[in-house]
Amino acid sequence: MNKEISQAVIRRMPRYYRYLGELMDAGIERISSNDLSARMNVTASQIRQDLNNFGGFGQQGYGYNVKYLYDEIGKILGVNRKHHIIIVGAGNLGQALANYVKFEKFGFVTTALFDVDTKLKGQTVRNIKIYMLDELERFVKENTVDIAALTMPKSKAEAIANHLVELGVPAIWNFAHVDLKMENKNVVVENVHLSDSLMQLSYNIVKNRQE
């Protein structure tokens, strides 16, 4: 697909995927854009515009086949294939990510964790082994690594990310409190700032109290 899709549309696609999965679980086989709009609090025209970026998928007078649309969005998002993840930083957040079994439902399989704390060496999180950081290079060279999740202090994140890119890791999922930007344009970086979401929540709490 050569068409440039806006990031706003891409950010909405996982939400469509989640709602369609819930519809499937409820036994609903088809849905109109108006009904999906009411459930998701997104306008029907926005839904149609978003999906038209990828071919539309709906039929006039019928709406959307829920399973078909779910499968097609899964292909668009790449969750119809397996992605191997390593986690660099086996503290509370790193172990929480490794323990989140729902990632595997979407094809994201955590294969190893890495840390510098020697007390963690050889321990496992949900049968996923914790290695020492000096074992990282050998592991990456000997195993498929599609995504590296970084859950270490921001002072170390950039150096680790650059090293991972040098080793050929194509994607960085960064939880360190810094915005990483890779010089290699073929490397995908997703910066996740949990505190930003919390502060947005705080803003809305204050706003509601003032109204």
C-alpha positions in Angstrom: 0.0 0.0 0.0 1.7 3.2 -1.2 -1.0 5.6 0.1 0.2 7.7 3.1 -2.2 7.1 6.0 -2.4 9.8 8.7 -1.3 8.8 12.2 -4.7 9.9 13.6 -6.3 7.1 11.4 -3.7 4.6 12.5 -4.3 5.4 16.1 -8.0 4.6 15.7 -7.5 1.2 14.0 -6.6 -0.8 17.1 -9.8 0.6 18.7 -11.9 -0.6 15.8 -10.2 -4.0 16.1 -10.9 -4.2 19.9 -14.6 -3.3 19.4 -15.1 -5.7 16.6 -13.5 -8.4 18.7 -16.1 -7.7 21.4 -18.9 -7.8 18.8 -17.7 -11.2 17.7 -17.6 -12.5 21.3 -21.2 -11.3 21.6 -22.2 -13.3 18.5 -23.0 -10.2 16.3 -22.3 -11.0 12.7 -22.9 -7.7 11.0 -23.1 -4.0 12.0 -23.8 -0.7 10.4 -21.5 2.3 10.6 -24.2 4.1 12.6 -24.4 1.3 15.2 -20.6 1.1 15.4 -20.6 4.8 15.8 -23.0 4.7 18.8 -20.8 2.1 20.5 -17.5 3.8 19.9 -18.5 7.5 20.1 -16.9 8.1 16.7 -19.1 9.6 13.9 -20.3 7.2 11.3 -18.8 9.4 8.6 -15.4 9.2 10.4 -15.6 5.4 10.5 -16.4 5.2 6.8 -13.6 7.7 5.9 -11.1 5.7 8.1 -11.9 2.4 6.5 -12.0 3.8 3.0 -8.3 4.5 3.4 -7.9 0.7 3.2 -10.6 -0.2 0.8 -13.9 0.4 2.6 -15.1 -3.2 3.4 -18.8 -2.2 3.8 -21.8 -2.9 1.5 -24.6 -0.5 0.9 -27.7 -1.5 2.8 -25.8 -4.3 4.7 -23.1 -2.6 6.7 -20.0 -4.5 7.8 -19.4 -8.2 8.2 -17.9 -8.2 11.7 -15.6 -11.2 11.3 -14.4 -10.2 7.9 -13.7 -6.6 9.0 -12.0 -7.8 12.2 -9.7 -10.1 10.1 -8.9 -7.4 7.6 -8.0 -4.8 10.2 -5.9 -7.5 11.9 -4.0 -7.9 8.6 -3.6 -4.1 8.3 -2.2 -3.9 11.9 0.0 -6.9 11.3 -1.5 -8.9 14.2 -2.2 -11.9 12.0 1.5 -12.8 12.3 3.9 -13.5 15.2 6.1 -10.8 16.6 9.0 -11.7 18.9 9.6 -9.3 21.7 12.5 -8.9 24.2 12.3 -6.6 27.2 15.4 -4.7 28.3 14.8 -3.8 31.9 13.4 -6.5 34.2 12.1 -4.2 37.0 8.4 -3.8 37.9 7.3 -2.4 34.5 9.3 -4.9 32.5 8.0 -7.9 34.5 4.4 -6.5 34.2 4.7 -6.4 30.4 6.0 -9.9 30.4 3.1 -11.1 32.6 0.5 -9.5 30.3 -0.7 -12.7 28.5 -3.2 -10.8 26.3 -0.3 -9.6 24.1 0.1 -13.2 22.9 -3.5 -13.2 21.6 -2.4 -10.5 19.2 0.7 -12.3 18.1 3.2 -10.5 20.4 5.3 -13.1 22.1 7.9 -12.2 24.7 10.9 -14.4 24.5 13.4 -12.9 27.0 14.1 -10.2 29.5 17.4 -8.5 30.2 18.8 -6.6 33.2 22.0 -5.6 35.0 20.9 -6.8 38.4 22.8 -10.1 39.0 20.1 -11.2 41.6 17.7 -11.6 38.7 20.0 -13.8 36.6 18.3 -17.0 35.6 15.0 -16.2 37.1 11.8 -16.4 35.1 8.7 -14.4 34.6 5.9 -16.6 33.4 8.5 -19.1 32.2 10.3 -16.3 30.3 14.0 -16.2 31.3 15.8 -13.2 32.6 19.3 -12.8 31.1 22.1 -10.4 32.0 22.5 -7.3 29.7 26.0 -8.6 28.6 24.2 -11.5 27.0 22.0 -9.3 24.9 24.2 -9.3 21.8 24.6 -13.0 21.6 20.8 -13.6 22.1 19.8 -11.1 19.4 22.3 -12.7 17.0 21.0 -16.2 17.7 17.2 -15.5 17.9 14.6 -13.7 16.0 13.9 -10.3 17.6 11.2 -8.1 16.0 10.6 -5.6 18.8 12.7 -4.5 21.8 10.8 -3.0 24.7 12.9 -0.6 26.8 11.9 -0.2 30.4 15.1 1.1 31.9 16.1 4.6 33.1 16.2 7.3 30.4 19.9 7.9 30.9 20.6 4.4 29.4 17.8 4.2 26.9 19.4 5.9 23.9 22.7 3.9 24.1 20.8 0.6 24.4 18.4 1.6 21.6 21.3 2.4 19.3 23.1 -0.9 20.1 19.9 -2.8 19.3 19.6 -1.0 16.0 23.2 -1.9 15.2 22.3 -5.5 15.9 19.4 -5.4 13.4 16.4 -5.0 15.7 13.8 -3.3 13.5 11.5 -1.8 16.1 11.8 -0.1 19.5 8.9 0.1 22.0 10.2 2.7 24.4 8.9 3.2 27.9 11.9 5.2 29.1 11.0 8.8 30.0 12.6 10.2 26.9 11.6 10.6 23.2 13.9 8.4 21.2 14.6 9.3 17.5 16.7 6.8 15.5 18.9 8.1 12.7 18.1 4.9 10.8 14.8 5.6 9.1 14.1 1.9 8.6 13.8 1.5 12.4 10.3 2.0 13.9 10.1 3.7 17.3 7.0 4.0 19.5 7.6 6.2 22.5 5.1 5.5 25.3 4.8 8.0 28.2 2.5 6.6 30.8 2.8 9.8 32.9 1.4 11.8 29.9 -1.8 9.8 30.0 -2.1 10.2 33.8 -1.6 14.0 33.5 -4.3 14.2 30.9 -6.6 12.4 33.3 -5.6 14.8 36.0 -6.4 17.8 33.7 -9.9 16.4 33.1 -10.5 15.8 36.8 -9.6 19.5 37.5 -11.8 20.6 34.6 -14.8 18.7 35.8 -14.5 20.1 39.3 -14.4 23.6 37.9 -17.6 23.2 35.9 
